[in-house]
Amino acid sequence: MARRKLVAGNWKMHGLAADLGEVTVISMAAETAAADVALCLPATLIERAVRAAPGFAIGGQDVHRADKGAHTGCVSAAMLLDAGARLTIVGHSERRDAQGESDTDVKAKAEAALAAGLDVILCIGESDQVREAGRAVPTVSAQLDASLPAAITDPGRFSIAYEPIWAIGTGKVPSIADIGEMHAALRERLIAAYDEAGEQVRILYGGSVKASNAAEIFAVPDVDGALVGGASLKPSDFLPIVGAAAS
């Protein structure tokens, strides 16, 4: 089935008020794009970005599983919504590794965000050691199974981002065959979990996506867009990726 592609930028720990002009340029281009476009920004920029680019999809990069409470430094789904966010990333490998987040944590965060009304991009991916051992597909499939929300009511609001850890920010990219194999396996797991709704969940690819390789990656079956890191910081790098998805 045809799924409209989604290209989401993850600014990570980059971005100050002076960078809001970049958000505006991207949002204006997104108005006529034949793909969905979003930027997931630092929490400090979300409200200002929403004001600078009204109507454009701004998201967070993480969310807490609780709706409120004694969780110093954390941000709840209600807080993201209050700031104007429409979506959030959960389970990025940089949080799984640096913050010790487990599959159980990621599942709880995804369920909390969806229940509150946020769209969710749930990240999964393998290390270089796992890839070299020939265990990438079973390892990532198991990670997906353990991280998935128990149920989804609207599959259009939920996406998976497959990001091989060894490809993030390194310039390395899996072969087209490897991307196809992984995305096909993940589609099977989504259908097993959600039946027909699993066909509608978008599976994004992430990891050193750039203008020069985006079209080839997007042509792979079951690649429904991209989660883009460093290349999303500048319109000149990001918008050609959006254009590749739209075509």
Secondary structure, DSSP 4 states (H G I P E B T S, - for coil): -----EEEEE--S---GGGHHHHHHHHHHHTT-SSEEEEE--HHHHHHHHHHSTTSEEEES---SSSSSS-TT---HHHHHHHT--EEEE--HHHHHHS---HHHHHHHHHHHHHHT-EEEEEE---HHHHHTT-HHHHHHHHHHHHS-S--S-GGGEEEEE--GGGTTTS----HHHHHHHHHHHHHHHHHHHGGGGGTSEEEEESS--HHHHHHHHTSTT--EEEESGGGSSHHHHHHHHHHHH-
